[in-house]
Amino acid sequence: MKTNNIVQNFLLLIFILGFVSCKNENKQTVTNKDSFFKTSLAQWSIHNSIREDGLSPYEFAKIAHELGFEGLEYVNDLYSDVTMSEDKASAMEEFITRNNDLAAKYNLKNVLIMIDGEGNLSSSNPEERMMAVENHKLWIDAASKMNCSAIRINLKGEKEIENWIKYSVESFKALGEYAKPLNINVIVENHGGLSSNASLLMKVINQVNLKNCGTLPDFGNFCMSEGYGSLKDNNCKDLYDPYLGISEMLPRAFGLSAKSYAFDSNGDETTLDYYRLLSIAKDAGYNGFIGVEYEGNMLSEKEGIIATKKLLEKAAKML
């Protein structure tokens, strides 16, 4: 009888411990789901290491994995083995194979390819515009073979508004139609000039009127008078309200870029209100990838990436 009681008590103890353990596991799982988005790393965050320090762009996946990211946002212009090759088609295939293997090795998602240096899609010169479209098609093919969701284009060039809208729509639509059967989205970033005017940019999007054509809102590129729209020095002479701009672009967003420049002692970005920006994104129902794109010089690239990711996570917990 005593033996039976001992066995019963022992089994009861195991059951209780198992129940508590499962309960704690469930609590931990819920606690970790603080973010309404997934994080990807924009390769531009390490462009100085690649261009100035000789880091291979093919180290990108390893770095993103080590820093805890889930997705990869490539920058085509950082791969000189492709852009400078005399046999671009063969170089592109090598680029695709190597990056697919690396993404698989580190269990990362290929999210998008940012396209720079492939011509002016908004040019008033029809031959220049046509060449730019053809150049971008090669990267649409690559994005499809890498199982990305999108390529990012730039619409920067013409200064006269009506011409800029007209030619941007023409090129954008051509790329969207080419990309549609390949299941690739073509997305445009606010990236300087008229493209940093979100209201005008949405006119282009609406006139293109294709489901796979949308936006990549960048938190920081809303300066219409500076280069690529950067707010880095915080002295923009012609600023489009970043919070209004993000709100206007989000309904057609296929991605979101968390630009950062510098941080205060609390870890908050000194130029942009991340809490407000993430609140806008959440209220708009956005739940895709947010790409970390550190562009400052007060911290090292790695430190800046980590600080930006931590800020995103902190802000998400407070919403």
C-alpha positions in Angstrom: 0.0 0.0 0.0 2.8 2.4 0.9 4.6 1.5 -2.3 1.5 2.4 -4.3 1.2 5.7 -2.5 4.9 6.5 -3.2 4.4 5.7 -6.9 1.2 7.8 -7.0 2.9 10.7 -5.3 5.9 10.4 -7.6 3.7 10.4 -10.8 1.7 13.4 -9.4 4.9 15.3 -8.9 6.0 14.6 -12.4 2.6 15.8 -13.7 2.8 19.0 -11.7 6.4 19.8 -12.8 5.5 19.0 -16.4 2.4 21.3 -16.2 4.5 24.2 -14.7 7.2 23.7 -17.3 4.7 23.8 -20.2 3.0 26.8 -18.7 6.3 28.6 -18.5 7.2 27.7 -22.1 3.9 29.1 -23.3 4.5 32.3 -21.4 8.0 32.6 -22.9 6.6 32.1 -26.4 4.0 34.8 -26.0 6.5 37.2 -24.4 8.8 36.9 -27.5 6.0 38.0 -29.9 6.4 41.7 -29.2 6.8 42.9 -32.8 4.2 43.1 -35.5 6.9 42.9 -38.1 10.0 40.9 -39.1 13.4 42.5 -39.4 15.7 42.4 -42.4 19.1 44.0 -42.9 19.6 46.5 -45.7 23.1 45.8 -47.2 23.6 49.5 -47.5 24.2 49.5 -43.7 27.6 47.9 -44.4 28.5 49.8 -47.7 31.5 51.5 -46.1 33.0 48.1 -45.0 32.5 46.8 -48.5 33.7 49.9 -50.5 36.4 51.2 -48.2 37.6 48.2 -46.1 37.5 45.5 -48.7 34.8 43.3 -47.0 33.3 40.9 -49.6 29.6 41.6 -50.2 29.1 37.8 -50.0 29.7 38.1 -46.2 26.4 39.8 -46.0 24.3 36.8 -45.0 26.7 35.7 -42.3 26.7 39.2 -40.8 22.9 39.4 -40.9 22.6 36.0 -39.3 25.1 36.9 -36.5 23.1 40.0 -35.7 19.8 38.2 -35.4 18.0 39.2 -38.6 15.5 37.2 -40.5 15.8 38.7 -44.0 18.2 40.2 -46.5 17.9 43.3 -48.6 20.6 43.4 -51.2 22.1 46.4 -53.0 23.1 45.5 -56.6 25.7 48.3 -56.8 27.8 46.7 -54.1 28.5 43.7 -56.3 31.2 45.0 -58.6 31.8 41.5 -59.8 28.4 41.8 -61.6 28.1 45.5 -62.4 31.7 45.8 -63.8 31.7 42.4 -65.6 32.2 42.1 -69.3 30.0 39.0 -69.2 27.1 40.3 -67.1 24.8 37.4 -67.7 27.3 34.8 -66.4 28.3 37.1 -63.5 24.6 37.5 -62.6 24.1 33.7 -62.5 27.0 33.4 -60.2 25.6 36.1 -58.0 22.3 34.3 -57.8 23.8 30.9 -57.0 26.1 32.2 -54.3 23.6 34.3 -52.5 20.9 31.6 -52.7 23.4 29.1 -51.1 24.4 31.6 -48.4 20.8 32.5 -47.6 20.0 28.8 -47.2 23.1 28.2 -45.1 22.1 30.8 -42.6 18.3 30.2 -42.8 17.5 33.7 -44.1 14.9 35.0 -46.4 15.9 36.9 -49.6 13.6 39.9 -49.3 14.5 42.3 -52.1 17.2 43.8 -54.3 17.7 47.5 -54.3 18.7 48.7 -57.8 21.1 51.6 -58.3 23.2 52.7 -61.2 21.2 51.1 -63.9 19.9 54.2 -65.7 17.4 57.0 -65.3 13.9 55.7 -65.4 12.4 59.2 -65.4 14.5 60.6 -68.2 12.9 62.7 -70.9 15.3 61.0 -73.4 13.4 57.9 -74.7 16.5 56.0 -75.6 18.0 56.5 -72.1 14.7 55.6 -70.5 14.4 52.4 -72.6 17.9 51.3 -71.8 17.2 51.9 -68.1 14.1 49.7 -68.3 16.0 46.9 -70.0 18.8 47.1 -67.4 16.3 46.7 -64.6 14.7 43.7 -66.2 17.9 41.7 -65.6 17.5 42.3 -61.9 13.8 41.4 -61.9 14.9 38.0 -63.4 17.6 37.7 -60.6 15.1 38.6 -57.9 12.7 35.9 -59.2 15.4 33.2 -59.2 16.3 34.2 -55.6 12.7 34.0 -54.5 12.7 37.7 -53.4 9.4 39.5 -53.2 10.6 42.7 -54.9 13.1 44.9 -56.5 13.4 48.6 -55.4 13.8 51.2 -58.2 14.6 54.9 -58.1 12.5 57.6 -59.8 14.8 60.6 -59.8 15.8 62.8 -62.7 13.4 65.2 -64.3 12.8 68.4 -62.4 9.6 69.5 -64.2 6.7 67.8 -62.3 4.4 66.9 -65.2 7.2 65.4 -67.3 8.6 63.5 -64.2 5.2 62.0 -63.6 4.7 61.1 -67.2 8.0 59.4 -67.8 8.1 57.8 -64.4 4.7 56.2 -65.0 5.8 54.9 -68.4 8.9 53.2 -67.1 7.3 52.0 -63.8 4.4 50.4 -65.7 6.7 48.7 -68.2 8.7 47.1 -65.3 5.5 46.1 -63.4 4.1 44.3 -66.4 7.4 42.5 -67.0 7.6 41.5 -63.3 4.0 40.4 -62.9 4.3 36.8 -64.3 7.5 36.4 -62.3 5.7 37.1 -59.1 8.0 40.1 -58.4 6.8 43.4 -57.0 8.4 46.6 -58.3 8.6 49.2 -55.5 9.9 52.7 -55.5 11.6 54.5 -52.6 11.4 58.1 -51.6 15.0 58.8 -52.6 15.6 62.4 -53.4 14.3 65.1 -55.8 10.6 64.8 -56.6 10.5 61.2 -55.4 10.9 62.5 -51.8 7.5 64.3 -52.3 5.2 61.5 -51.2 2.1 63.1 -52.5 3.6 63.3 -56.0 5.1 59.8 -55.7 1.6 58.4 -54.9 0.3 60.1 -58.1 2.7 58.0 -60.0 1.7 54.9 -58.2 -2.0 55.5 -58.7 -1.5 56.2 -62.5 0.6 53.0 -62.9 -2.3 51.2 -61.3 -0.8 47.7 -61.1 -1.2 45.5 -58.1 2.5 44.5 -58.1 3.7 48.2 -58.2 4.0 49.9 -54.9 6.3 51.7 -52.4 9.3 51.2 -50.1 8.8 54.0 -47.6 12.1 55.1 -46.1 11.9 56.8 -42.7 14.6 59.3 -43.5 14.7 60.2 -47.2 12.2 63.1 -47.2 14.6 66.0 -48.0 13.6 67.2 -51.5 16.7 69.5 -51.8 19.4 67.1 -50.8 21.1 64.3 -52.9 19.2 61.2 -52.2 16.8 62.8 -49.7 18.9 62.1 -46.7 18.2 63.9 -43.4 21.6 63.0 -42.0 22.8 66.5 -41.2 19.3 67.6 -40.0 19.5 70.8 -42.0 17.2 70.2 -44.9 16.0 73.3 -46.7 13.0 71.7 -48.3 11.6 69.0 -46.1 8.6 66.9 -46.8 7.0 65.9 -43.4 8.3 62.4 -42.8 5.3 61.3 -40.7 2.9 62.5 -43.4 5.0 61.0 -46.1 5.1 57.6 -44.4 1.3 57.7 -43.8 0.7 58.5 -47.5 3.0 55.7 -48.8 2.1 52.9 -46.4 -1.2 51.9 -48.1 0.8 50.7 -51.1 3.9 49.5 -49.2 5.6 46.2 -49.9 8.4 47.0 -47.5 9.6 49.6 -45.0 13.1 51.0 -44.5 14.1 52.0 -41.0 16.8 54.7 -41.7 18.9 55.8 -38.8 21.7 58.4 -38.3 22.5 58.9 -34.6 21.3 58.0 -31.1 21.0 59.7 -27.8 21.9 58.2 -24.4 18.5 56.4 -24.2 19.1 54.7 -27.5 16.5 56.8 -29.3 17.1 58.1 -32.8 17.9 61.9 -32.7 16.4 62.9 -36.0 13.3 60.6 -36.3 10.6 59.6 -33.8 10.7 55.8 -34.1 7.8 55.4 -31.7 5.6 57.7 -33.9 6.7 56.1 -37.1 6.1 52.5 -35.9 2.7 53.6 -34.5 1.8 54.9 -38.0 2.9 51.6 -39.6 1.0 49.4 -37.1 -2.2 51.5 -37.4 -1.9 51.1 -41.2 -1.9 47.3 -40.8 1.7 46.8 -42.0 3.1 43.5 -40.9 5.9 42.7 -43.3 9.7 43.1 -43.1 11.2 46.3 -41.8 14.8 46.8 -43.1 17.4 48.3 -40.8 19.4 50.9 -42.8 22.0 52.6 -40.6 23.6 55.6 -42.4 25.4 57.4 -39.6 29.0 58.0 -38.7 29.0 58.4 -34.9 28.9 54.6 -34.4 30.6 51.9 -36.4 28.4 50.2 -39.0 27.9 47.1 -36.7 27.1 49.3 -33.7 24.7 51.4 -35.7 22.9 48.3 -37.0 22.6 46.9 -33.5 21.3 50.2 -32.1 18.7 50.5 -34.8 17.5 47.0 -34.3 17.2 47.4 -30.6 15.3 50.7 -31.0 12.8 49.0 -33.3 12.3 46.2 -30.8 12.0 48.6 -27.9 9.5 50.8 -29.8 7.4 47.8 -30.9 7.1 46.6 -27.2 5.6 50.0 -26.3 2.9 50.1 -28.9 
